[in-house]
Amino acid sequence: MKGFFRSLKEPLTPRVPQAREAQRRHNLFEAAAVYVAACAEDDEQRSDEAAGWVSPEALSFGVTELACRAVIALARERDEPPQRVARSLLGLPAA
């Protein structure tokens, strides 16, 4: 019983070794968001870091999903078809 009461007095923070905490798993969408934002800001160190959080395949999937969502959001905002918005963002002529 004595050990039980002592544990109640300790702070209620999880006990995670620092090494494990530093290697916490990142969601593929989190990695994609950080990666794309870092690339947009020309922050190579941060983009390299985010690229290491998940597999290349997962990062590619996340970046593709982010691109699709961004084009859809911009298309709605501009009241234009997604294809026109995507081509415009890439500097391509209208199809």
Secondary structure by P-SEA (a helix, b strand, c coil): caaaaaaaaccccccccaaaaaaccccaaaaaaaaaaaaaaccaaaaaaaaacccaaaaaaaaaaaaaaaaaaaaaaacccaaaaaaaaaccccc
